[in-house]
Amino acid sequence: MTRVRGGHDEVVTDTSAGKGLVLVVEDDRNIADLVRLYLTRDSFGVHVEHDGIGGLAAARRLRPVACVLDIALPGMDGTEICRRLREDGDWTPVIFLTARDDEVDRILGLELGGDDYVTKPFSPRELVARVKSLLRRAAGPPEVDKVKTLGPVSLDPVRRLVTVAGTPLALTPTEFELLGHLVGRPGRVFTREELLASVWGYASHAGTRTVDVHVAQVRAKLGPAANLIRTVRGVGYTADA
């Protein structure tokens, strides 16, 4: 582990582990240290920043496997970090840390390209589990799978590529898994709870609003093919040509 002091802040990096480097941007040092401790126990390398400007620079410089971003940060908030990364074409998985009542911030974070969020106070074990689940989604299926096609939409799980009428789409790992789950089972209606369990890997710690926001984001990116994903009122979603 190295500690580098610069100005009024302190940067902590632990690259001794082998599952990849996770960037943690959290201004509460007690929370940051706790998150780092549990991630390193699970064999992740960790780099910690305590302000938004340093966090964005670290994300661009270090190319972590995932980012854990507090929403309320000095200098630049976590949603702005995520927005700028997505503008750069950087689709590194992002998990937001947010206060319990900040629903607007949570939804905004997801709309800007975040993949998941954890509300404070939180279990560090749960956060580590969320990081691992998100990285599994980003890595794709362990075995070769067939290309899934529905109308003009084609989804290749091996190449992690989605095209609409031949034009590639830029999707976050969660958006990719959500679309693949629906397209791979055309005509089947999924409840929001089923999608939370199958795509996010949990069903009790996040509201179904998470699913709604991600579906809206996928529809927006599908453009003219957005009507392939249909809302079943009072139940959930289905994909059908």
N, C-alpha and C positions, 0 to 999 in steps of 0.2 A: 504494500500500500504506500502511496505517496501523498503528502499533503503539501500543497503549494499555496502560499499566501500572496494575494495580490490586492492592493488597495485595502478596502474594508472587508473583503470577503475571503473565504477559504474554499479551495477546490479539493475534493477528495477523490482519488482514483484507486480502485482495487482491480487489477487486471490479472490476478493470480489464478482465476478459474477458467474453465474450458467450454462453457455453454454459450459464450458470446458476451459482448459488453452491453449492459443496460444503462441508459442515461437516466438519472433521477434528478429532476429539477424541483426543489422544495426549499422554501426559505426558512421553515421551522427546522432547526438543526437536530432537535430530538427525533422528530419524525424521519428526517433524512437518514440519520444514523441507524434507526431501527429498520427502515426499509433496506438500507445497504447490508446490514447484518444478516437479515433473512435471505436476501438474494444471494449473498456470497456463501451462506450455508448450503444453498441449493446449487452451488457450482457455477453461478453467473459471475462474470466480471462486472464491476459497477463503477460508474463515474458520476460524481455528485456535483451539481451546481446549485447556488442559492439565489440566483436572480435570473430573470428572463433573458436578458441580453447575453449573459454568459451561457445560458442554456441553449439558445439558438446557435451561437458560435460553436459550442461543443457538438451539437447534433450534426452540423455541417462538416466539422473537422474530423470527428471520430467515427461517423457512420455506424451507430450502435445497432444492435439487432432489434431493440425496442426502446421506447421512451416512456417514462413515467413522469407526467407533468402536473404539478399543482396548477390550478386555474388562477388563483390570486397570488401573483408574484410581483416583486418590485422590478421596475424598469420595463417589463413587458409581460403580459399575462400568458398563461399556458395556451389559451386558444389562439392567440396571435402567433406564438411559436409554431403551432400546428398549421395554421393558415399559410405561413410563409414557407414551411417545408413543402406543403402540398403545391404551392405555387412554383416551387423549384422542381417539381416532379419527383420529390422524395416521398415515397409511400411507406416509410418505416412505420411499423405498428405503434400506435399511441394509446396509452391509458391515462385518463385524467383522474387526479385526486381533487375532490370537491367537498365543500361543506354540505351538511345534510340537507339544507333547505334551498340550495342554489339550483333549482330545477331549470331555470332559464339558462344559466351558465352551462349546465350539463347538456341540454338540448343543443345550444349553440356550438359546444365543443364537438358533438357528434356530427352536426351539419357541416362543420368545417373540415371533417375528415378524420376525426377521432374514431377509434375502434371500440373503446369501452371506457367505463368510469367506475371509480370506487368512492363511496362517500365516507367522510370522516365523522366519527372515529371508525377505524376499520381494523380488521385482523390482518397482521402482516402475512400470515400464512395464506389467507384468502388472496391477497394481492399477488403473492408469488404464484399461486395456482392460476390466477387470471393471466399473468405474464406467460406462463407455460402453455396455457390453452390458446392464447393468441398466437404464439409462435408456431404451435402445431397447425393452426389454420393457415398461417402465412407460408408454411413449408409445403402444404398440399398433401394429397393422399400418399401413403407409404408405398402403394402399388400402382402400376400403370393402369390408367382408367381410360375409358372411351370418351371421345369428344361428344358433348351433349348439344343437341340442336333443337331449337323451338322457334318456328317462324324464321325471322331474319337473324336471330340470336344464336351464336355458336360459342360454346364454352369448352375450352381445352384444359382439363385439370392438371395435366402433366406440364404444359408450358405456362400455366397460370395466365391464360390469355382469353379474353372475351372480345368478340367482334360483333358488330351489328351491320349486316349487309357488307361484310368485309372490312369495316372500319374498326380499328382497335379502340377499346375503352380503358381508361385508367381507373381502376377500382382499388379500394383498400382491401386488405385481407378479409375483413369481416363482410364487406359488401360482396366480394367474390364468393365466399362460402354461402352467404344468404341466397344469392342468385342461383348458384349451383344447386342448392338444396331444393329450390322451387322448380327450376327448369328440369332437373333430373327426375322429377316425379310429376309430370304434367297432369293437370286435372285434379290432383289431390289437394284437399283443403287442409291447411295447417293452422292450428290455433297459435296465438302469439306465445303461449306458454311452451308449446312444442318447439317452436322456432328458437326460443331462448335456450331450451335444453339442448337442442341438436346443434345449433350454430355457435352459441356463446358458451355452452357447456355448463350452464347453471339455470335454475328456474326460480330461485327464491330471493335473490339479493338485488335484483334489478326490476324496475317496473316495465310493463309491456310497452311503454312509451319509447323505450330504446328500439324495439322492433319497428314501430311506426316511423321513427325518424330515419332509420336505415333503409326501409322500403322506399320512403320518399326520395332519399338520395339516389338509390339505384334507379328508380323511375326517371328521375331528372337526367341521369347520365344515359339512359337508354334512348332518350329522345322520342322519335316517332314510334319506337317499339315499346314504349312505356305501358301501353294497354295490355301487354302480355301478362303483366302482374295485376291480378284483379283482387279487389277487396271484397270479402264475403262478410257482409254486415253482421256484427254481433258474434263473429266466429274468428276470422283471421284472414289469411291470404292464400291464393292459389295462382299458378301460372298455367296459361292455356293459350294456344294459338287460335 
